[in-house]
Amino acid sequence: MFESLIEKLVVKSRVAHSRRKQLRLLLLDEAFFLLIAPWLMILPARWLLGTADLGGLEGLRIPLGLGCLLLGLSFSLWAVRTQWVLGEGTPSLNAPPTRLVTSGPYRCCRNPIQFGALCYVFGLGALCFSLASALLALLAGTLVGIAYIRLVEERELAIRFGEEYLDYRRRTPFLLPFSCLRRRSFGSAAGDDPTQELPDSLPTRGRVLVHAAAIYDAVQPLVTLGQESRLNRWLAGQVDLPAGARVLDVGCGTGLLTEQLASHQQQAEVIGIDASGPMIARASRCRQTGNCRFQQALGEDLPFADASFDLVTSALFFHHVDRELKLRSLQEIARVLKPGGILLVADMDRPYTRLGWLMSWVAWKLFRQPEIKENMDGLLRELIPAAGFSGLREIGRFSGYIRVLHAWRC
Ligand SMILES: C[S@@+](CC[C@H](N)C(=O)[O-])C[C@H]1O[C@@H](n2cnc3c(N)ncnc32)[C@H](O)[C@@H]1O
C-alpha cells in the first residue's frame, strides 16, 4: 500500500548532502515539529473537548505540563544530536542518517524523537489548555505516529539496513525508553530467587512481551476499556475448588489474574507461567504470596506432570501465539489437567460490538499480528474440542472483544 512512498524514501536516503544543506533541512524540520505539528493535534482536541477537564487532577496541570515539555524537548534534542553526530544525518526525510544509530537514546528505545515529541505535545497542551485536551492530543499523536512508523518507517529501515536493523529491532523497545531503567533494576527482581537472572524470553514463536513488563499494569486498564480488574475478579470467582487444589495460569504476564485466583482460592496452590523473564520478574516481585508463585515457562511446553492441576486459566494469551502453538498449548493444558479438570480462557474472539470490532481490527493491522485475526474468526472454538476438551461454552463477554470460554478435560 505504501510501497511507492517507501521506495521514494529509500532513493532520497541515498542522495548525499553537504553538512550545510543538512543543517538547513534540520532547522526546517525542527521548526515544523516544534511550532506547527503540535497544534495540529492540540487545537482539534481543544475544539472537541471544549472546556471539559479532569476535575481535581487539573491542579497538576502546570507542574506536569512543564515537566513533560522539558523532558520531551531534552529527549528529542538528545536524539537529534545523536543522529547528527553518529548517523551523519537528520530526522528530515530528505536527509536521513546514513548509518543505523543504536546508541545514546536509541539504546533505550527505537523512536526517541517520537517519544520526546509526544511528551512535548502533552506538555504544551497541558500548559495552554487542560490535561484533558493534552491527553486527547497525546492519543491522536500516538496513533498517527505509530501508524506512520509501522507502515512506512520500519519497512524503509529494514530495506536500507537489512539484518542489522532487524536485529536492533528485536533487542530494543519500540517507543517507551524503559529498557534503560529495566536493565539496571532487573537483577534484583527475577523469578522465585531474587538473585537469579532470567533470560528475556524462552525460545518460542509466540509474541513474548519483554519490554512492556514495566508499563503493562498501567496500560492494561486502557486496552480493556477499564474492565481489567472486573474481568480478572470475575474470572477468579467462576470456579470454587476444594482445599489442596492446584491452579495454573498460562501466559500470566505480570500476574494480574493469577493474583486474583490466589486470593479467591486461598486453599489452592496457584502457579503463573509466562515465557517472558521481565514479566515473571515483575509478577514475582509484586504478586508472589503464600499460595501464589510464578515460573518462566512456555505454554506449548508446560514443565508439569500429567493430570496435576484442577483448573487451568488463561487471559489474553492465545492471541499471542499462532495456530500451531494455540493447539499445542491447548494439548499441553489438557495433559496437565486432571480428567474433569476445568479450562477457562478469556481472550480476543469474535468481536460483539462495533468498538470491539474496531479495536480488534486496529490491533491486528497495527501490530501485524495474524494471531489476532485467527481469534477474531473464532479459531479457539475449533481448537479447544480438538485438543481433548468437552462441554465448550461461552460464559462471559467483556470490552466488546473478549469472550470467556469454559470447557472440561474429557
Ligand atoms: C497480553 S499478555 C496477557 C497477560 C495476562 N494473562 C493478563 O491478562 O494480563 C500475553 C502474555 O503471553 C506471553 N506469551 C507469549 N507467548 C508465550 C508462550 N509461547 N508461552 C508463554 N507465554 C507466552 C507474553 O509474554 C505475555 O506476557
Ligand as a Chemical Component Dictionary entry (heavy atoms), coordinates in Angstrom:
data_LIG
# 
_chem_comp.id                   LIG 
_chem_comp.type                 NON-POLYMER 
_chem_comp.pdbx_formal_charge   0 
_chem_comp.three_letter_code    LIG 
# 
loop_
_chem_comp_atom.comp_id 
_chem_comp_atom.atom_id 
_chem_comp_atom.alt_atom_id 
_chem_comp_atom.type_symbol 
_chem_comp_atom.charge 
_chem_comp_atom.model_Cartn_x 
_chem_comp_atom.model_Cartn_y 
_chem_comp_atom.model_Cartn_z 
_chem_comp_atom.pdbx_ordinal 
LIG C1  C1  C 0  -1.362 -9.884  26.759 1  
LIG S1  S1  S 1  -0.310 -10.736 27.859 2  
LIG C2  C2  C 0  -1.529 -11.366 28.994 3  
LIG C3  C3  C 0  -1.026 -11.349 30.406 4  
LIG C4  C4  C 0  -2.035 -11.696 31.485 5  
LIG N1  N1  N 0  -2.601 -13.021 31.301 6  
LIG C5  C5  C 0  -3.120 -10.666 31.589 7  
LIG O1  O1  O 0  -4.269 -10.987 31.309 8  
LIG O2  O2  O -1 -2.821 -9.549  31.965 9  
LIG C6  C6  C 0  0.180  -12.187 26.959 10 
LIG C7  C7  C 0  1.370  -12.879 27.593 11 
LIG O3  O3  O 0  1.650  -14.077 26.880 12 
LIG C8  C8  C 0  3.064  -14.262 26.946 13 
LIG N2  N2  N 0  3.477  -15.252 25.940 14 
LIG C9  C9  C 0  3.612  -15.090 24.604 15 
LIG N3  N3  N 0  3.985  -16.251 24.029 16 
LIG C10 C10 C 0  4.093  -17.175 25.034 17 
LIG C11 C11 C 0  4.406  -18.559 25.080 18 
LIG N4  N4  N 0  4.683  -19.250 23.969 19 
LIG N5  N5  N 0  4.398  -19.169 26.285 20 
LIG C12 C12 C 0  4.090  -18.495 27.414 21 
LIG N6  N6  N 0  3.777  -17.188 27.427 22 
LIG C13 C13 C 0  3.771  -16.537 26.255 23 
LIG C14 C14 C 0  3.617  -12.872 26.747 24 
LIG O4  O4  O 0  4.944  -12.751 27.211 25 
LIG C15 C15 C 0  2.638  -12.031 27.549 26 
LIG O5  O5  O 0  3.093  -11.808 28.859 27 
# 
loop_
_chem_comp_bond.comp_id 
_chem_comp_bond.atom_id_1 
_chem_comp_bond.atom_id_2 
_chem_comp_bond.value_order 
_chem_comp_bond.pdbx_ordinal 
LIG C1  S1  SING 1  
LIG S1  C2  SING 2  
LIG S1  C6  SING 3  
LIG C2  C3  SING 4  
LIG C3  C4  SING 5  
LIG C4  N1  SING 6  
LIG C4  C5  SING 7  
LIG C5  O1  DOUB 8  
LIG C5  O2  SING 9  
LIG C6  C7  SING 10 
LIG C7  O3  SING 11 
LIG C7  C15 SING 12 
LIG O3  C8  SING 13 
LIG C8  N2  SING 14 
LIG C8  C14 SING 15 
LIG N2  C9  SING 16 
LIG N2  C13 SING 17 
LIG C9  N3  DOUB 18 
LIG N3  C10 SING 19 
LIG C10 C11 SING 20 
LIG C10 C13 DOUB 21 
LIG C11 N4  SING 22 
LIG C11 N5  DOUB 23 
LIG N5  C12 SING 24 
LIG C12 N6  DOUB 25 
LIG N6  C13 SING 26 
LIG C14 O4  SING 27 
LIG C14 C15 SING 28 
LIG C15 O5  SING 29 
# 
